[in-house]
Amino acid sequence: MKYLTYILRNVRRNPVRSLLTIASTSICLFLMMILVSFFAISDEVNASTRIYNRIATLNANGFAGMIPIAYVKGVAQLDGVLATTPFSWYGGKYQDEILPFAQFGVDPETVFTIMSELSIPPSQLKEFQQTKDGCVIGRKLAADKKLKVGGSLPLKGDAYPVGLDLKICGIYDGPSDRDLRMCLFNWEYLDERVKQVAFGAGSAFTPANARRSGNAAMIFTKCKSADAMPVMCKKIDDLYRNSDFPTRTQTEEAFGKMFEEMLGDLKGMIRAIGMAVVFSLLCVAGNAMAMSMRERTSEVALLKAIGFSKGLVLLLVMIESVLVAGLGGALGSLGARGCSRSSTSRSTQPGSSRFSMSHGTSRSRGCSSRSRSALSAASFRRCERRTCRSSTD
């Protein structure tokens, strides 16, 4: 401690160089830790869904395949199932927005039984269940878009060839780590609009439009217990294994991790980038201290002359280096921690954000959520368009 004043004086000897060294260190570590937190937050969000005992059923060929709506009733009749709902991504655009928020066609009677962590006033839920063109939206979405109960929510179709003019019947709320920027509407309303385009008088019939009719896209199921989930996944897949539309059923956590696999060996790339960042930080800190020592050769000679050993002088220089680099690292780490906490509180529900490039995505919803949501939505849209082209051909 008796050398602390001397060390602090040397740190302030060239304040510009010290500040630049601290800034470069903090920025590099901040960016690196944000990249690493991508997977930590994703794993945390995925793990948080275990307590809800939910499973997701897709076509065995992925999003490009069809799940007939009749499968929803078939799954609902199995022992161990508490409730089921279709979960059909719509992807419509609101007004002139480029990035759509999450919109899903669901069963109004069961969706809030399945998503039990979400809450909605009973009167609003009843109106939603009784209004075919009704919808409910999340509290944050309502605040972002300045939407109110009783208002309209017109959506322009993108993945589907139809637009929807929805009536807002309610606003749901929930924990901070759930998706509160989502729109849920009646799947039957979407199916009716698709049928009008595919089979209505004066409409141009196309195989792609006809194929969308009766397509649940995905089945979201809540099991009665966690122990029943593995058995239920196998039972559902075995039930439809020899049908025209075989299924692939997995837990909600596994469903979320499926999207991480689309990123490839991103973890390995981030580790390599991390090593490069650490090496560059060592070079920056070493260069700064080397420049400082070249300016203090006479001072070092004086210290040795009055009895300071070579090891003690080196120790003082190392402490000075660690202090400068450590201050930069602490600032970068605290900044990344704050950003990660904000990202975790805004992380979305795996059952929904996997498809959406939501409005929260464009408002610093967190680096992890942004990248994952963007990839998921892009993947889903590519599958939809590929299906349209193949059906047309």
C-alpha positions in Angstrom: 0.0 0.0 0.0 2.9 2.4 0.6 3.6 2.4 -3.2 0.0 3.1 -4.1 0.4 6.9 -4.4 3.4 6.4 -6.7 1.5 3.9 -8.9 -1.6 6.2 -9.2 0.7 9.2 -10.1 2.2 7.2 -12.9 -1.2 6.2 -14.2 -2.1 9.9 -14.4 1.2 10.8 -15.9 -0.2 10.7 -19.4 -4.0 10.8 -18.9 -4.8 10.7 -22.6 -2.9 7.5 -23.2 -4.4 5.9 -20.0 -7.9 6.9 -21.0 -7.5 5.5 -24.5 -6.1 2.2 -23.2 -9.0 1.9 -20.7 -11.5 2.7 -23.5 -10.0 0.2 -26.0 -10.0 -2.5 -23.3 -13.5 -1.8 -22.1 -15.0 -1.7 -25.6 -13.3 -4.9 -26.7 -14.4 -6.8 -23.6 -17.9 -5.4 -23.8 -18.4 -6.6 -27.4 -16.8 -10.0 -26.6 -19.0 -10.6 -23.5 -22.1 -9.6 -25.4 -21.3 -12.3 -28.0 -20.7 -14.9 -25.2 -24.0 -13.8 -23.5 -25.9 -14.7 -26.7 -25.7 -18.4 -25.8 -26.0 -17.9 -22.0 -29.2 -16.0 -22.4 -30.6 -18.4 -25.0 -29.9 -21.4 -22.7 -31.5 -19.5 -19.8 -34.6 -18.7 -21.7 -34.9 -22.3 -23.0 -34.4 -23.8 -19.6 -37.0 -21.5 -18.1 -39.7 -23.2 -20.2 -39.3 -26.6 -18.5 -41.8 -25.9 -15.7 -44.6 -25.4 -18.1 -44.6 -29.0 -19.5 -45.2 -27.9 -23.1 -44.3 -29.8 -26.3 -44.3 -28.6 -29.9 -45.3 -30.7 -32.9 -44.1 -29.9 -36.4 -44.1 -31.7 -39.7 -41.2 -34.1 -39.9 -39.9 -32.0 -42.9 -39.9 -28.8 -40.8 -41.8 -25.6 -41.3 -42.2 -26.2 -45.1 -44.4 -29.2 -44.3 -48.1 -29.2 -43.3 -49.8 -30.1 -40.1 -53.5 -30.8 -40.8 -55.8 -29.1 -38.3 -57.4 -32.5 -37.6 -54.2 -33.5 -35.8 -54.9 -30.9 -33.1 -58.1 -32.8 -32.1 -56.3 -36.1 -32.4 -53.5 -35.0 -30.0 -56.0 -33.4 -27.6 -57.7 -36.8 -27.1 -54.5 -38.6 -26.0 -54.1 -39.5 -22.3 -51.7 -37.1 -20.5 -52.6 -34.1 -22.6 -54.1 -31.1 -20.8 -54.7 -28.8 -23.8 -53.7 -28.2 -27.4 -53.8 -25.4 -29.8 -52.7 -24.7 -33.4 -49.9 -22.2 -33.5 -49.8 -20.8 -37.0 -47.4 -18.0 -37.8 -49.0 -15.3 -39.9 -46.3 -12.7 -40.4 -48.5 -9.8 -41.5 -47.3 -6.2 -41.6 -48.9 -3.4 -39.6 -49.2 -0.1 -41.5 -45.8 0.7 -43.1 -43.6 -1.4 -40.9 -40.9 -3.5 -42.5 -40.4 -5.9 -39.6 -43.5 -7.7 -38.4 -44.2 -8.4 -34.7 -45.2 -11.9 -33.7 -48.7 -12.9 -34.8 -50.2 -16.4 -34.4 -53.4 -18.1 -35.2 -54.5 -20.1 -32.1 -57.4 -21.7 -30.4 -58.9 -19.0 -28.1 -60.4 -21.6 -25.9 -57.2 -23.3 -24.9 -54.3 -20.9 -25.6 -54.2 -19.3 -22.2 -54.5 -22.7 -20.5 -51.3 -23.7 -22.4 -49.6 -20.4 -21.8 -50.5 -20.3 -18.1 -47.9 -17.8 -17.3 -49.8 -15.2 -19.3 -52.7 -13.4 -17.6 -55.7 -11.6 -19.1 -58.9 -10.3 -17.5 -61.7 -12.9 -17.7 -64.1 -10.5 -19.5 -61.5 -9.8 -22.2 -60.8 -13.5 -22.6 -64.5 -14.2 -23.0 -64.9 -11.6 -25.6 -61.8 -13.0 -27.5 -63.4 -16.4 -27.4 -66.7 -15.2 -28.8 -65.3 -12.9 -31.5 -64.1 -14.7 -34.6 -62.1 -11.8 -35.9 -60.9 -10.8 -32.5 -57.4 -10.8 -31.1 -55.4 -10.2 -27.9 -52.1 -8.4 -27.8 -49.3 -8.1 -25.3 -49.0 -5.2 -22.9 -45.7 -4.0 -24.4 -47.0 -4.3 -28.0 -50.0 -2.2 -27.0 -47.8 0.4 -25.4 -45.4 0.5 -28.5 -48.2 0.8 -31.0 -50.5 2.9 -28.8 -53.3 0.3 -29.3 -56.3 0.0 -27.0 -59.0 -2.6 -26.3 -61.8 -2.1 -28.8 -59.6 -0.7 -31.5 -58.7 -2.3 -34.8 -55.5 -4.0 -35.9 -55.3 -4.3 -39.7 -52.6 -6.6 -40.9 -51.3 -7.0 -44.5 -50.5 -10.6 -45.4 -47.0 -11.6 -46.4 -46.5 -15.3 -45.9 -50.3 -15.7 -46.5 -52.0 -14.2 -49.5 -54.7 -12.6 -47.3 -55.0 -9.6 -45.0 -56.6 -9.6 -41.6 -58.7 -6.9 -40.0 -58.6 -7.8 -36.4 -60.5 -6.3 -33.5 -58.5 -6.0 -30.2 -60.5 -7.8 -27.6 -58.0 -7.8 -24.8 -54.4 -7.1 -23.6 -52.5 -9.8 -21.8 -49.7 -9.5 -19.3 -47.1 -11.8 -17.9 -43.6 -12.1 -16.5 -40.9 -9.9 -17.8 -39.1 -12.8 -19.5 -42.2 -13.7 -21.6 -43.2 -12.3 -25.0 -45.4 -9.3 -24.3 -45.2 -8.1 -27.9 -47.3 -10.9 -29.5 -50.7 -10.9 -31.2 -52.9 -14.0 -30.8 -56.0 -14.3 -33.0 -58.5 -17.0 -33.9 -57.0 -19.6 -36.3 -60.4 -20.3 -37.8 -60.6 -16.7 -39.0 -57.3 -17.0 -40.8 -58.4 -20.3 -42.3 -61.7 -18.9 -43.6 -59.9 -16.0 -45.2 -57.5 -18.4 -46.9 -60.4 -20.5 -48.2 -62.0 -17.5 -49.6 -58.9 -16.8 -51.7 -58.3 -20.4 -52.6 -61.8 -21.5 -53.4 -64.0 -18.4 -53.5 -65.8 -17.3 -56.6 -63.7 -15.0 -58.8 -60.5 -16.0 -56.9 -57.5 -17.3 -58.7 -57.1 -20.9 -57.5 -53.5 -21.9 -56.9 -52.2 -25.1 -55.3 -50.1 -23.1 -52.8 -53.2 -21.2 -51.5 -55.2 -24.5 -51.3 -52.4 -26.1 -49.4 -52.4 -23.4 -46.7 -56.1 -24.1 -46.0 -56.5 -26.4 -43.0 -52.8 -26.1 -42.1 -52.2 -25.7 -38.3 -48.5 -25.2 -39.0 -47.6 -26.3 -35.5 -49.3 -27.8 -32.5 -48.6 -26.5 -29.1 -49.5 -28.9 -26.3 -49.5 -28.7 -22.6 -49.0 -32.0 -20.8 -50.4 -32.9 -17.4 -46.9 -33.6 -16.0 -43.3 -33.4 -16.9 -42.9 -37.2 -16.7 -45.5 -37.5 -19.5 -43.6 -35.3 -22.0 -41.1 -37.9 -23.4 -43.8 -40.5 -23.7 -46.2 -38.0 -25.3 -43.6 -37.0 -27.9 -43.1 -40.6 -28.9 -46.8 -41.3 -28.9 -47.7 -38.4 -31.1 -45.0 -39.2 -33.7 -45.9 -42.9 -33.7 -49.6 -42.0 -34.3 -48.8 -40.1 -37.5 -45.7 -42.0 -38.6 -47.4 -43.7 -41.6 -49.6 -40.8 -42.6 -49.1 -38.4 -45.4 -47.9 -35.8 -42.9 -45.5 -37.5 -40.4 -44.7 -35.4 -37.4 -41.7 -34.5 -35.2 -42.6 -33.7 -31.6 -40.1 -32.3 -29.1 -40.2 -30.4 -25.8 -40.4 -26.6 -25.9 -36.8 -26.4 -24.7 -35.6 -28.7 -27.5 -37.7 -26.7 -30.0 -35.8 -23.5 -28.9 -32.4 -25.2 -29.2 -33.3 -26.3 -32.7 -33.0 -22.8 -33.9 -29.5 -22.5 -32.4 -28.4 -25.4 -34.6 -29.2 -23.2 -37.6 -26.3 -21.0 -36.6 -23.8 -23.7 -37.2 -20.5 -23.7 -35.2 -21.0 -20.1 -34.0 -19.8 -21.0 -30.6 -16.4 -22.1 -32.0 -16.2 -18.9 -34.0 -16.9 -16.8 -30.9 -14.2 -18.7 -29.0 -11.7 -18.0 -31.8 -12.7 -14.3 -31.8 -12.4 -14.2 -28.0 -8.8 -15.5 -28.2 -8.0 -12.9 -30.8 -9.6 -10.2 -28.7 -7.6 -11.3 -25.6 -4.4 -11.3 -27.7 -5.1 -7.9 -29.1 -5.8 -6.5 -25.6 -2.4 -7.9 -24.4 -0.7 -6.2 -27.3 -2.5 -2.9 -26.6 -1.7 -3.0 -22.9 1.9 -4.1 -23.5 2.5 -1.3 -26.1 1.1 1.3 -23.8 3.3 0.2 -20.9 6.4 -0.1 -23.2 5.8 3.5 -24.3 5.5 4.6 -20.7 8.7 2.8 -19.7 10.7 4.4 -22.5 9.6 7.8 -21.2 10.8 6.9 -17.6 14.3 5.4 -18.1 15.9 8.1 -16.0 13.2 7.6 -13.3 13.9 3.8 -13.3 17.6 4.5 -13.0 17.0 6.8 -10.0 14.8 4.1 -8.3 17.6 1.6 -8.7 20.1 4.0 -7.4 18.2 4.6 -4.1 17.8 0.9 -3.5 14.8 -0.4 -5.4 15.5 -3.9 -6.8 14.9 -4.8 -10.3 12.0 -7.1 -9.3 10.3 -4.4 -7.3 10.5 -1.9 -10.2 9.0 -4.6 -12.5 6.3 -5.3 -9.9 5.3 -1.7 -9.7 5.1 -1.5 -13.5 3.0 -4.7 -13.6 0.6 -3.3 -11.0 0.2 -0.1 -13.0 -0.5 -2.1 -16.1 -3.0 -4.4 -14.3 -4.7 -1.3 -12.8 -5.2 0.4 -16.2 -6.3 -2.8 -18.0 -8.4 -3.9 -15.0 -10.3 -0.7 -14.9 -11.1 -1.0 -18.6 -12.1 -4.6 -18.2 -14.3 -3.8 -15.2 -16.1 -1.0 -17.2 -16.6 -3.3 -20.2 -17.8 -6.2 -17.9 -20.3 -4.0 -16.0 -21.7 -2.6 -19.3 -22.1 -6.1 -20.7 -23.7 -7.3 -17.5 -26.2 -4.4 -17.6 -27.0 -5.1 -21.3 -27.4 -8.8 -20.6 -29.8 -8.2 -17.7 -31.9 -5.9 -19.9 -31.8 -8.5 -22.7 -32.8 -11.3 -20.3 -35.7 -9.3 -19.0 -36.8 -8.7 -22.6 -36.1 -12.3 -23.8 -39.1 -13.7 -25.5 -41.1 -16.9 -25.1 -39.5 -19.7 -27.1 -42.9 -20.6 -28.5 -43.2 -17.3 -30.3 -40.0 -15.4 -30.8 -38.5 -18.2 -32.8 -40.6 -17.0 -35.7 -40.7 -13.3 -35.1 -38.7 -10.3 -36.0 -40.7 -8.3 -33.5 -40.9 -4.6 -32.8 -38.9 -5.3 -29.7 -36.1 -6.6 -32.0 -35.7 -3.2 -33.5 -35.6 -1.5 -30.0 -32.6 -3.1 -28.4 -34.4 -6.2 -27.3 -31.0 -7.6 -26.6 -28.3 -8.8 -28.9 -29.1 -12.5 -28.4 -32.8 -12.1 -29.0 -32.3 -9.9 -32.0 -30.0 -12.3 -33.9 -32.0 -15.4 -33.0 -35.4 -13.9 -33.9 -34.1 -12.5 -37.2 -32.6 -15.9 -38.2 -35.8 -17.7 -37.2 -38.1 -15.4 -39.1 -35.9 -15.5 -42.2 -35.8 -19.3 -42.0 -39.5 -19.6 -41.7 -40.2 -17.3 -44.6 -37.7 -19.1 -46.8 -39.5 -22.4 -46.0 -42.9 -20.8 -46.8 -41.7 -19.4 -50.2 -40.0 -22.7 -51.1 -43.3 -24.5 -50.4 -45.2 -22.0 -52.6 -42.8 -22.5 -55.5 -42.8 -26.3 -55.3 -46.6 -26.4 -55.0 -47.0 -24.1 -58.0 -44.6 -26.1 -60.1 
